[in-house]
Amino acid sequence: MANSKKLRCYVASPLGFAESTLFWYKQKLLPLINKYFVAVDPWEEDTENIVAAKLADKPKLWIDLGERLLDDA
């Protein structure tokens, strides 16, 4: 993809990620994705404010985070 902007790839798993797979995720998966795409990694985001928020506020906060991730790259 020389001379062109790389496509973005949102990295997520329906099963989530575990501490036990963090090495594989950061050292193997993300570098491979970044060879061809720009990895949009939601796991790098600070979500403490969402975790601490009232239950009724969480859906909007998660949606806002997703929209921001889409707009950032």
Secondary structure by P-SEA (a helix, b strand, c coil): cccbbbbbbbbbbcccccccaaaaaaccaaaaaaacccccccccccccccccccccaaaaaaaaaaaaaaacc
